[in-house]
Amino acid sequence: MKPKNTPRIHESANHQGGQRLKTLLPSLALLLALAAIAAYPLLHPQEQEITPPSQSIDESSVPPASQRAAAAEPLTAPIPPSDDKNEPRNTLDQYPKAESTWGDTLNPSGTVPAQGYAAYYINQKNPRQTIAQENVTSIAMNYAWDEFHGIPSEQFGAYWVARLHVPQKAQYSVSGDLSWAKMRVLLNKHILIEGDRGTSLELDAGDYLLEVEYLNNWHTVGFQFAITPAVTELYEDALPAIIAAQKLPADTVAYAVGVYESASRDNHILLQAPAGDTPYILLLGSYNAIQWEISGRTPALVIYNGAWHGSSVRSDDGNIPLLAWKGNIDYDLGEQKARGCSCHGGNFYCEGNRNTLGEFAERVRTMTGFPLAGFSGKYSTDALNIPEIVINAENLAASAQVQADIDAQRRACTKKGEAGFEDIMKKDS
């Protein structure tokens, strides 16, 4: 597991998308409201983000284009929520301007693609030389050692530039998911971020020049950048009333997906929707930021984490109600045996999750009001079927047995640690 510098943002991040699925989510002031009052407006179809161009280099590390969701439409800001407190907000002119940017050297002509981002990749030992250049659909990078154009991870640097169109005034959050690294983010040459702290600001309608400069300092590169409309990430206990107010069909079921990270270079994970026509809620959880894509029939609702550090959701349909939440989903819930258990001096330890599928299923029913029908999980992947594991008596029993075995090992370890000096030389009974 690679160390993380937790990104911090001044306000909770809102994440919306068109076919890229972004969210308009409830204000924090309604979290304690009655389920029947004003809950439905908390969910809306997501707004859109910068239209991505097609990739210009090898995509062997990401799902084939034939399996990918359609390109998103240009970024569209949401209608800002009412602000009864009239609290002051950051505006662009409050941020200092840079004297120069990497683009002055790497892109002296100032070329900006009509869609998506132009990316320039460098080795920090010779930063004025562009090792490779491409147009990409998102600002993201995920690789280890020197697997990308021979650039050692700890020497990797990158510069992205794009034209950001904001058709409507709104509050935005700007953040990144990064490990041992730092970034500088500029909008019309104003320095929004320099380091690893996120920010939020109010943007007027118009076109902006977005530039992101990135320096890595670790043997792996893991980076995801996001500039998204503002949304409140909900605590788990706020979900039941909000979901109940949606009046979803009585036969709705829930599916859950948990991962640690994406195996794709651009942090995408392709999800194949479940078969059949039963309406479903989809819960998504990850440690690192993920660009989720849902192929197949559309869920009635998606609940996802990581919005504050760049996670996003989109589908073939492009019109899914989204809820951002502060929870997580363990990727190893479905494992059939305990991993990495050890006993040292009476101290017992096992790697990974401590919950059973049955316990998680109860948690999901409490959160959503609907039964868990299936689970999919993996440490690192670029694609998953929904579900990989069906929730039935056999699989619930197998998961419970894993936990029972762990408990037995823990008791034996504790007993061994309690042995006194006079017990050491006694033969085992």
Secondary structure, DSSP 8 states (H G I E B T S, - for coil): -------B-SS-----BTTTTB-B---GGGTTS-TTSS-GGG-B------------S--TTS--GGGS---------------TT-----BGGGS-B-S--THHHH-TT----SSSEEEEEEETTSTTSEEEEEEESSSEEEEETTTTTT--GGGEEEEEEEEEEE-S-EEEEEEEEESSEEEEEEETTEEEEEESB-EEEEE-SEEEEEEEEEEE-SSEEEEEEEEEE----B-GGGHHHHHHTT---TT-EEEEEEEEEESSTT-EEEEE--SSS--EEEEEEESS--EEEEESS--SEEEES-GGGT-EEEESS----EEEBS----TTTT-SS-EEEEEETTEEEEES----HHHHHHHHHHHHSS-EEEEEEEEEESEEES-SEE-SHHHHHHHHHHHHHHHHHHHHHHHHHT--HHHHTS---
